[in-house]
Structure formats: structure tokens, C-alpha cells
Amino acid sequence: MSDWANDLKVAEAAAAQTQLAEEAAETLFDAFRARTEGHQDKDHTVKSDEFRAWMAARHATDAAWGAWSQVMDAKP
């Protein structure tokens, strides 16, 4: 396997893992939102740890797929 193909395989695996982590974080956020529906503070969901964790996971996913894209662009 060429260095590029190996780099691509590694980048794709990392992106897929971060995608799974994002999906798990979103599920936790959705559960939190469902449990706290009707809360008096309308901004409670975006102030929650669950929301911050989900957003951090989304950023990580974007970065991982960005790294994958850079490997793809470097194809010999």
C-alpha cells in the first residue's frame, strides 16, 4: 500500500470515529432536551454540558473530515 493510500485509510478511519462520537453526543443532547422540555429558561439547552459536548464533537468531525479532504487533495 502506498503512503498516500495508507494516509487516506488512517484519515478516513479517524473521521468515521469522530462521526460516531458526534452521533453519540447528539443522542445524549436529544435525551437531555426531551427530559427538560418545558423548562422555564428558554436557553437552558444551549447552556447545557450536553449541548457544548455535541458542538465540540461536531467541530471535531468537521476537522477530521477536513483532514481527510486534504489527504484526498494530495493524491499523487
Buried (B, 14 or more C-beta within 10 A) or exposed (E): EEEEEEBBEEBBEBBBEBBEBBEEBBEBBEEBBEEEEEEEEEEEBEEBEBBEBBBEBBEBBEEBBEBBEEBEEEEE
